[in-house]
Amino acid sequence: MFSLIVLKFEFVLSPPVCADLIRGAKEKSLKVKGPVRMPTKTLRITTRKTPCGEGSKTWDRFQMRIHKRLIDLHSPSEIVKQITSISIEPGVEVEVTIADA
């Protein structure tokens, strides 16, 4: 069994990436579970605006949100390589892990 984790660092995870992966698996008549939404991880950094430390204490706040979806596939590794070889838009990552059955 393989687990695919789809990551996107922008506001919304694009559904076509998950849909393309699931469509490719269903065309090969594989057992598919997902996509399961994982909790959104928010990374925050707060910094002072002024580089020298003088002046009023104003702050900049930056954040990056990481959206994840989990898709489980029951298939041999050769078929998973074929499914994950689709073209994926920039900013989207796909991690493939072997899950214990």
N, C-alpha and C positions, 0 to 999 in steps of 0.2 A: 504494500500500500504506500502510495506517495502522497505527500501533502504539498500543495502549492500555496505560497503566501504572496499575495499581490499587494505591493506597497505603493502609495502615491503621496507626495509631499505637498500637494496643492490643496485647494479648498475642498473639492469633492473628488472622490475616486471615480474615474470614468467607467461606467458600466460596460461599454463595449469590450474592454479588455477581458473582464470576467466572462462576459457572454461568448466571446470568441474562444476562450479556453474550454468552456463547458460545451459549446457547439462542436468543437473538434473532438472532444472526448465522446460525445453522444453519437457522432458520425461513425466512430469505431466501436460503438455499442459497449461502452465501458460503464461500470457502476460509478456514479458521481454523487458526492455529497457536498452541498454548498451552493453558492458562496455564503459563508457565515461571517457576519460582521464582528470584528474584534474591536475592543475599546480604542478610541482615538487617543493617541499619545500627544501631549502638548509640551513642547520644549520652549522655555521662556528665558530671556536674557534682559536684564535691566541695567543700563549704563548711564553715566552722566553725560550730558550733551557737551559740556565745555571740556576741552582737552587739558587746560592748565589748572583747573580747580577754582579759579576766581569767578566772581559773578554770582548770580542767583543759582540756587540749587535746582536745576531742571533736569529731568530724566527722560531718556528714550526707552520705550519698551518694545521689544521685538519678540515675536513668537512664530514657531513653525509647528504645524499640525501634521501628524503622520497617520494616515488612514490605512487600515489593513482589512483584507478579506482572506478567508481560508477556504480552500477547495481541496477535498479529499478524492483521490482517484485510486481505484483498484485495477492495476494494470502492470505489465512488464515494463522494464526501463526503456526499451527501444521505442515503445509507443509514446511514453511520456516525453522523450526527446523530440518526436515528431510533433506532438501537440504544442510544446513550448517553443517551437521554432517559428511561430508566427511573428509578424512585425508588430512591435509594441511601441507606442508613442513615447516621446521623451518625457522624463520625469516619473515613469512608472517602472518599478522593479518587480521581478518575479523570482522568488526563492523556491527551490525544489529541495525537499527533505524526505528521507525515507522514514516512514512512521512504523513503529512496531505494531504488528497485528495482534 
